[in-house]
């Protein structure tokens, strides 16, 4: 009997409500896990510092929960968006999306979070034995300021607070979020236009860009295996990424 009721409660919560009356919505995916919800999928959350609730894609593994903030799987969604799009979020949680800078700000300012990065490259179509490789990287903490501060990115300065593949690729991006139509007044060149994205920049040096232009096959020119300066980039991977997921996990 309880099993059926519990399953029904989970299904209602995933649709954004739980029975009659005001919705019982948790603050993030870890909060959901702590209350017994452990099925990967979309749930409504309400961060502690807001009255607003919104859907987020949760991933549960090894008794921990991830809040997905970005996903790219096939170039179906154009990530060259304006400020309002990046502020509010775009795409579809069932496919490719950017959760939204305002939502990311609300999540990362209610507790301490780490950033996990799942990455996959392209299989060499000329080599039948080649396979797509998976990479993972992690930043020990990740937080962004509010809109008035241009959603300033805060990540560790210490190289040893990064783990996994590619090391501290985010360090040089601890700056303002920039889109093609908005940048801080002190910035002389619009880095978002240069790299065809919305992303964090302190200078127009690209050491990471997960919102760049999508290139099928991983190269601007697959025959010559030449890359483009505006592709989906992470250090030490020699081609534009095929798939990437950015996700937040609450620190203990």
Short mmCIF file of the C-alpha atoms (twelve columns), coordinates in Angstrom:
data_MODEL
# 
_entry.id   MODEL 
# 
loop_
_atom_site.group_PDB 
_atom_site.id 
_atom_site.type_symbol 
_atom_site.label_atom_id 
_atom_site.label_alt_id 
_atom_site.label_comp_id 
_atom_site.label_asym_id 
_atom_site.label_seq_id 
_atom_site.Cartn_x 
_atom_site.Cartn_y 
_atom_site.Cartn_z 
_atom_site.pdbx_PDB_model_num 
ATOM 1   C CA . UNK A 1   0.000  0.000  0.000   1 
ATOM 2   C CA . UNK A 2   2.769  2.432  0.977   1 
ATOM 3   C CA . UNK A 3   4.701  1.557  -2.159  1 
ATOM 4   C CA . UNK A 4   1.821  2.709  -4.367  1 
ATOM 5   C CA . UNK A 5   1.267  5.880  -2.331  1 
ATOM 6   C CA . UNK A 6   4.979  6.749  -2.336  1 
ATOM 7   C CA . UNK A 7   5.216  6.253  -6.097  1 
ATOM 8   C CA . UNK A 8   2.163  8.451  -6.616  1 
ATOM 9   C CA . UNK A 9   3.694  11.155 -4.373  1 
ATOM 10  C CA . UNK A 10  6.928  11.106 -6.384  1 
ATOM 11  C CA . UNK A 11  5.012  11.376 -9.637  1 
ATOM 12  C CA . UNK A 12  3.021  14.349 -8.312  1 
ATOM 13  C CA . UNK A 13  6.178  16.087 -7.097  1 
ATOM 14  C CA . UNK A 14  7.873  15.605 -10.462 1 
ATOM 15  C CA . UNK A 15  4.875  17.323 -12.054 1 
ATOM 16  C CA . UNK A 16  5.344  20.240 -9.657  1 
ATOM 17  C CA . UNK A 17  2.842  19.567 -6.852  1 
ATOM 18  C CA . UNK A 18  2.154  17.139 -4.048  1 
ATOM 19  C CA . UNK A 19  -1.508 16.629 -3.302  1 
ATOM 20  C CA . UNK A 20  -4.023 19.385 -2.513  1 
ATOM 21  C CA . UNK A 21  -3.028 22.696 -0.951  1 
ATOM 22  C CA . UNK A 22  0.303  24.533 -1.329  1 
ATOM 23  C CA . UNK A 23  3.083  22.498 -2.974  1 
ATOM 24  C CA . UNK A 24  5.707  20.860 -0.781  1 
ATOM 25  C CA . UNK A 25  8.841  21.679 -2.748  1 
ATOM 26  C CA . UNK A 26  12.412 21.099 -1.624  1 
ATOM 27  C CA . UNK A 27  15.396 23.448 -1.969  1 
ATOM 28  C CA . UNK A 28  17.538 21.373 -4.353  1 
ATOM 29  C CA . UNK A 29  18.121 17.819 -5.562  1 
ATOM 30  C CA . UNK A 30  20.048 16.856 -2.418  1 
ATOM 31  C CA . UNK A 31  17.093 17.992 -0.328  1 
ATOM 32  C CA . UNK A 32  14.880 15.745 -2.445  1 
ATOM 33  C CA . UNK A 33  17.239 12.817 -1.928  1 
ATOM 34  C CA . UNK A 34  17.292 13.422 1.828   1 
ATOM 35  C CA . UNK A 35  13.495 13.136 1.788   1 
ATOM 36  C CA . UNK A 36  13.465 9.843  -0.075  1 
ATOM 37  C CA . UNK A 37  13.253 10.852 -3.737  1 
ATOM 38  C CA . UNK A 38  15.925 9.055  -5.781  1 
ATOM 39  C CA . UNK A 39  14.574 8.625  -9.312  1 
ATOM 40  C CA . UNK A 40  16.505 10.580 -11.942 1 
ATOM 41  C CA . UNK A 41  14.258 13.135 -13.575 1 
ATOM 42  C CA . UNK A 42  12.694 16.578 -13.450 1 
ATOM 43  C CA . UNK A 43  11.493 17.992 -10.122 1 
ATOM 44  C CA . UNK A 44  10.291 21.336 -8.877  1 
ATOM 45  C CA . UNK A 45  12.625 23.021 -6.376  1 
ATOM 46  C CA . UNK A 46  12.445 26.241 -4.369  1 
ATOM 47  C CA . UNK A 47  15.835 27.527 -3.154  1 
ATOM 48  C CA . UNK A 48  15.807 28.794 0.421   1 
ATOM 49  C CA . UNK A 49  16.367 32.422 -0.562  1 
ATOM 50  C CA . UNK A 50  13.307 32.806 -2.825  1 
ATOM 51  C CA . UNK A 51  9.563  32.242 -2.980  1 
ATOM 52  C CA . UNK A 52  9.806  31.162 -6.593  1 
ATOM 53  C CA . UNK A 53  9.985  27.531 -7.644  1 
ATOM 54  C CA . UNK A 54  11.153 26.094 -10.934 1 
ATOM 55  C CA . UNK A 55  11.916 22.725 -12.537 1 
ATOM 56  C CA . UNK A 56  15.391 21.247 -12.413 1 
ATOM 57  C CA . UNK A 57  16.799 17.991 -13.735 1 
ATOM 58  C CA . UNK A 58  18.123 15.829 -10.883 1 
ATOM 59  C CA . UNK A 59  20.674 13.032 -11.163 1 
ATOM 60  C CA . UNK A 60  21.126 10.690 -8.204  1 
ATOM 61  C CA . UNK A 61  24.132 8.413  -7.728  1 
ATOM 62  C CA . UNK A 62  26.230 7.055  -4.847  1 
ATOM 63  C CA . UNK A 63  23.920 8.627  -2.243  1 
ATOM 64  C CA . UNK A 64  24.529 12.085 -3.716  1 
ATOM 65  C CA . UNK A 65  22.457 14.383 -5.883  1 
ATOM 66  C CA . UNK A 66  23.384 16.593 -8.824  1 
ATOM 67  C CA . UNK A 67  21.409 19.621 -10.075 1 
ATOM 68  C CA . UNK A 68  21.941 19.895 -13.836 1 
ATOM 69  C CA . UNK A 69  22.434 23.460 -15.085 1 
ATOM 70  C CA . UNK A 70  23.452 22.819 -18.688 1 
ATOM 71  C CA . UNK A 71  23.231 20.011 -21.214 1 
ATOM 72  C CA . UNK A 72  24.338 19.744 -24.830 1 
ATOM 73  C CA . UNK A 73  23.880 16.530 -26.722 1 
ATOM 74  C CA . UNK A 74  23.625 17.204 -30.448 1 
ATOM 75  C CA . UNK A 75  23.616 20.848 -31.463 1 
ATOM 76  C CA . UNK A 76  19.826 21.088 -31.639 1 
ATOM 77  C CA . UNK A 77  19.683 24.314 -29.615 1 
ATOM 78  C CA . UNK A 78  21.554 27.474 -30.581 1 
ATOM 79  C CA . UNK A 79  23.481 28.710 -27.529 1 
ATOM 80  C CA . UNK A 80  24.314 32.087 -29.076 1 
ATOM 81  C CA . UNK A 81  21.580 33.812 -27.053 1 
ATOM 82  C CA . UNK A 82  21.042 37.255 -25.595 1 
ATOM 83  C CA . UNK A 83  21.244 38.384 -21.957 1 
ATOM 84  C CA . UNK A 84  17.582 37.786 -21.130 1 
ATOM 85  C CA . UNK A 85  17.673 34.258 -22.552 1 
ATOM 86  C CA . UNK A 86  20.702 33.362 -20.452 1 
ATOM 87  C CA . UNK A 87  19.175 35.060 -17.418 1 
ATOM 88  C CA . UNK A 88  15.906 33.125 -17.600 1 
ATOM 89  C CA . UNK A 89  17.136 29.934 -19.229 1 
ATOM 90  C CA . UNK A 90  16.297 28.312 -22.548 1 
ATOM 91  C CA . UNK A 91  15.932 24.959 -24.239 1 
ATOM 92  C CA . UNK A 92  14.168 21.910 -22.865 1 
ATOM 93  C CA . UNK A 93  15.146 19.891 -19.798 1 
ATOM 94  C CA . UNK A 94  14.347 16.756 -21.788 1 
ATOM 95  C CA . UNK A 95  17.020 17.683 -24.331 1 
ATOM 96  C CA . UNK A 96  19.466 20.591 -24.538 1 
ATOM 97  C CA . UNK A 97  19.184 23.543 -22.180 1 
ATOM 98  C CA . UNK A 98  20.697 26.298 -20.079 1 
ATOM 99  C CA . UNK A 99  18.939 26.406 -16.691 1 
ATOM 100 C CA . UNK A 100 19.234 30.192 -16.369 1 
ATOM 101 C CA . UNK A 101 21.694 32.450 -14.581 1 
ATOM 102 C CA . UNK A 102 19.095 33.715 -12.116 1 
ATOM 103 C CA . UNK A 103 18.238 30.156 -11.085 1 
ATOM 104 C CA . UNK A 104 21.912 29.190 -10.858 1 
ATOM 105 C CA . UNK A 105 22.493 32.245 -8.662  1 
ATOM 106 C CA . UNK A 106 19.643 31.273 -6.337  1 
ATOM 107 C CA . UNK A 107 20.877 27.702 -6.013  1 
ATOM 108 C CA . UNK A 108 24.551 28.491 -5.454  1 
ATOM 109 C CA . UNK A 109 23.896 31.207 -2.871  1 
ATOM 110 C CA . UNK A 110 21.855 29.054 -0.484  1 
ATOM 111 C CA . UNK A 111 24.741 26.652 0.309   1 
ATOM 112 C CA . UNK A 112 28.220 25.642 -0.868  1 
ATOM 113 C CA . UNK A 113 28.288 23.715 -4.156  1 
ATOM 114 C CA . UNK A 114 30.843 21.991 -6.348  1 
ATOM 115 C CA . UNK A 115 30.667 21.869 -10.143 1 
ATOM 116 C CA . UNK A 116 30.865 18.583 -12.014 1 
ATOM 117 C CA . UNK A 117 31.534 18.437 -15.755 1 
ATOM 118 C CA . UNK A 118 30.683 15.385 -17.866 1 
ATOM 119 C CA . UNK A 119 32.237 15.444 -21.346 1 
ATOM 120 C CA . UNK A 120 32.296 13.162 -24.376 1 
ATOM 121 C CA . UNK A 121 34.352 13.585 -27.551 1 
ATOM 122 C CA . UNK A 122 33.716 12.257 -31.064 1 
ATOM 123 C CA . UNK A 123 34.555 8.839  -32.413 1 
ATOM 124 C CA . UNK A 124 36.943 8.896  -35.378 1 
ATOM 125 C CA . UNK A 125 34.684 7.876  -38.275 1 
ATOM 126 C CA . UNK A 126 37.742 6.751  -40.270 1 
ATOM 127 C CA . UNK A 127 38.772 4.283  -37.575 1 
ATOM 128 C CA . UNK A 128 36.216 1.512  -36.977 1 
ATOM 129 C CA . UNK A 129 37.975 0.599  -33.726 1 
ATOM 130 C CA . UNK A 130 37.810 4.085  -32.268 1 
ATOM 131 C CA . UNK A 131 35.237 4.920  -29.602 1 
ATOM 132 C CA . UNK A 132 33.904 8.111  -28.043 1 
ATOM 133 C CA . UNK A 133 35.820 8.924  -24.860 1 
ATOM 134 C CA . UNK A 134 34.295 10.173 -21.631 1 
ATOM 135 C CA . UNK A 135 35.971 12.758 -19.394 1 
ATOM 136 C CA . UNK A 136 35.045 14.146 -15.998 1 
ATOM 137 C CA . UNK A 137 36.269 17.244 -14.206 1 
ATOM 138 C CA . UNK A 138 35.292 18.861 -10.925 1 
ATOM 139 C CA . UNK A 139 35.692 22.253 -9.255  1 
ATOM 140 C CA . UNK A 140 35.633 22.199 -5.439  1 
ATOM 141 C CA . UNK A 141 33.230 25.128 -5.317  1 
ATOM 142 C CA . UNK A 142 31.158 27.155 -7.743  1 
ATOM 143 C CA . UNK A 143 29.024 30.234 -7.111  1 
ATOM 144 C CA . UNK A 144 27.725 33.188 -9.112  1 
ATOM 145 C CA . UNK A 145 26.641 36.659 -7.957  1 
ATOM 146 C CA . UNK A 146 23.353 38.350 -8.843  1 
ATOM 147 C CA . UNK A 147 22.443 40.149 -12.044 1 
ATOM 148 C CA . UNK A 148 23.619 43.580 -10.840 1 
ATOM 149 C CA . UNK A 149 27.095 42.022 -10.511 1 
ATOM 150 C CA . UNK A 150 26.869 40.518 -14.023 1 
ATOM 151 C CA . UNK A 151 26.522 37.052 -12.475 1 
ATOM 152 C CA . UNK A 152 30.211 37.165 -11.511 1 
ATOM 153 C CA . UNK A 153 31.717 33.681 -11.335 1 
ATOM 154 C CA . UNK A 154 33.509 32.467 -8.197  1 
ATOM 155 C CA . UNK A 155 35.646 29.340 -8.486  1 
ATOM 156 C CA . UNK A 156 38.853 28.273 -6.688  1 
ATOM 157 C CA . UNK A 157 42.117 30.073 -7.405  1 
ATOM 158 C CA . UNK A 158 44.086 27.110 -6.067  1 
ATOM 159 C CA . UNK A 159 44.932 24.583 -8.802  1 
ATOM 160 C CA . UNK A 160 44.641 21.732 -6.303  1 
ATOM 161 C CA . UNK A 161 40.965 22.465 -5.682  1 
ATOM 162 C CA . UNK A 162 40.228 21.054 -9.129  1 
ATOM 163 C CA . UNK A 163 40.215 17.362 -9.961  1 
ATOM 164 C CA . UNK A 164 39.665 15.154 -12.966 1 
ATOM 165 C CA . UNK A 165 40.568 15.800 -16.584 1 
ATOM 166 C CA . UNK A 166 41.715 19.217 -17.782 1 
ATOM 167 C CA . UNK A 167 42.610 20.647 -14.396 1 
ATOM 168 C CA . UNK A 168 41.703 24.219 -13.535 1 
ATOM 169 C CA . UNK A 169 40.225 25.284 -16.855 1 
ATOM 170 C CA . UNK A 170 37.721 27.595 -15.178 1 
ATOM 171 C CA . UNK A 171 40.192 29.701 -13.185 1 
ATOM 172 C CA . UNK A 172 40.783 32.307 -15.875 1 
ATOM 173 C CA . UNK A 173 37.022 32.674 -16.350 1 
ATOM 174 C CA . UNK A 174 36.354 34.007 -12.849 1 
ATOM 175 C CA . UNK A 175 34.762 37.147 -14.204 1 
ATOM 176 C CA . UNK A 176 31.484 38.564 -15.495 1 
ATOM 177 C CA . UNK A 177 28.946 36.740 -17.596 1 
ATOM 178 C CA . UNK A 178 28.909 38.195 -21.107 1 
ATOM 179 C CA . UNK A 179 26.486 37.858 -24.002 1 
ATOM 180 C CA . UNK A 180 26.532 39.379 -27.468 1 
ATOM 181 C CA . UNK A 181 24.211 42.189 -26.311 1 
ATOM 182 C CA . UNK A 182 25.555 42.898 -22.827 1 
ATOM 183 C CA . UNK A 183 28.934 43.162 -21.137 1 
ATOM 184 C CA . UNK A 184 30.374 45.121 -18.179 1 
ATOM 185 C CA . UNK A 185 31.425 48.704 -19.005 1 
ATOM 186 C CA . UNK A 186 35.081 48.038 -18.161 1 
ATOM 187 C CA . UNK A 187 35.344 45.341 -20.836 1 
ATOM 188 C CA . UNK A 188 36.660 46.794 -24.094 1 
ATOM 189 C CA . UNK A 189 36.029 43.791 -26.351 1 
ATOM 190 C CA . UNK A 190 32.916 41.642 -26.348 1 
ATOM 191 C CA . UNK A 191 34.316 38.168 -25.728 1 
ATOM 192 C CA . UNK A 192 30.903 36.554 -26.260 1 
ATOM 193 C CA . UNK A 193 30.866 37.768 -29.859 1 
ATOM 194 C CA . UNK A 194 34.442 36.606 -30.355 1 
ATOM 195 C CA . UNK A 195 33.696 33.096 -29.088 1 
ATOM 196 C CA . UNK A 196 30.052 32.824 -30.240 1 
ATOM 197 C CA . UNK A 197 28.574 32.140 -26.820 1 
ATOM 198 C CA . UNK A 198 27.256 33.398 -23.533 1 
ATOM 199 C CA . UNK A 199 29.918 32.697 -20.904 1 
ATOM 200 C CA . UNK A 200 32.038 34.031 -18.069 1 
ATOM 201 C CA . UNK A 201 35.095 36.099 -18.946 1 
ATOM 202 C CA . UNK A 202 37.662 38.148 -17.071 1 
ATOM 203 C CA . UNK A 203 39.627 38.701 -20.292 1 
ATOM 204 C CA . UNK A 204 39.111 37.365 -23.806 1 
ATOM 205 C CA . UNK A 205 41.277 34.342 -23.081 1 
ATOM 206 C CA . UNK A 206 39.464 31.084 -23.717 1 
ATOM 207 C CA . UNK A 207 40.393 28.278 -21.374 1 
ATOM 208 C CA . UNK A 208 36.878 26.824 -21.203 1 
ATOM 209 C CA . UNK A 209 33.738 27.393 -23.258 1 
ATOM 210 C CA . UNK A 210 30.857 24.946 -22.996 1 
ATOM 211 C CA . UNK A 211 28.390 27.276 -24.726 1 
ATOM 212 C CA . UNK A 212 30.295 27.745 -27.968 1 
ATOM 213 C CA . UNK A 213 29.250 26.826 -31.491 1 
ATOM 214 C CA . UNK A 214 28.430 23.142 -32.028 1 
ATOM 215 C CA . UNK A 215 30.542 21.369 -34.677 1 
ATOM 216 C CA . UNK A 216 29.422 17.957 -35.864 1 
ATOM 217 C CA . UNK A 217 32.405 15.613 -35.956 1 
ATOM 218 C CA . UNK A 218 34.392 17.836 -33.589 1 
ATOM 219 C CA . UNK A 219 36.105 20.005 -36.203 1 
ATOM 220 C CA . UNK A 220 35.352 23.020 -38.368 1 
ATOM 221 C CA . UNK A 221 36.995 21.116 -41.222 1 
ATOM 222 C CA . UNK A 222 36.781 17.353 -40.480 1 
ATOM 223 C CA . UNK A 223 38.997 16.451 -43.443 1 
ATOM 224 C CA . UNK A 224 41.872 18.636 -42.241 1 
ATOM 225 C CA . UNK A 225 40.942 18.143 -38.568 1 
ATOM 226 C CA . UNK A 226 41.147 21.883 -37.961 1 
ATOM 227 C CA . UNK A 227 39.314 23.451 -35.025 1 
ATOM 228 C CA . UNK A 228 37.412 26.693 -34.772 1 
ATOM 229 C CA . UNK A 229 38.151 29.351 -32.125 1 
ATOM 230 C CA . UNK A 230 34.455 29.452 -31.170 1 
ATOM 231 C CA . UNK A 231 33.848 25.735 -30.589 1 
ATOM 232 C CA . UNK A 232 32.969 23.849 -27.382 1 
ATOM 233 C CA . UNK A 233 36.275 23.837 -25.573 1 
ATOM 234 C CA . UNK A 234 37.975 22.249 -22.574 1 
ATOM 235 C CA . UNK A 235 41.780 22.027 -22.079 1 
ATOM 236 C CA . UNK A 236 43.662 18.993 -23.429 1 
ATOM 237 C CA . UNK A 237 40.796 17.675 -25.526 1 
ATOM 238 C CA . UNK A 238 41.883 18.068 -29.156 1 
ATOM 239 C CA . UNK A 239 38.430 18.468 -30.686 1 
ATOM 240 C CA . UNK A 240 35.159 20.270 -30.043 1 
ATOM 241 C CA . UNK A 241 33.045 18.291 -27.599 1 
ATOM 242 C CA . UNK A 242 30.176 16.085 -28.748 1 
ATOM 243 C CA . UNK A 243 28.289 16.141 -25.481 1 
ATOM 244 C CA . UNK A 244 28.638 18.063 -22.221 1 
ATOM 245 C CA . UNK A 245 26.727 18.289 -18.938 1 
ATOM 246 C CA . UNK A 246 27.343 20.878 -16.217 1 
ATOM 247 C CA . UNK A 247 25.935 19.993 -12.792 1 
ATOM 248 C CA . UNK A 248 26.019 21.205 -9.201  1 
ATOM 249 C CA . UNK A 249 26.340 19.101 -6.059  1 
ATOM 250 C CA . UNK A 250 26.004 20.435 -2.533  1 
ATOM 251 C CA . UNK A 251 29.221 20.208 -0.533  1 
ATOM 252 C CA . UNK A 252 29.105 18.273 2.720   1 
# 
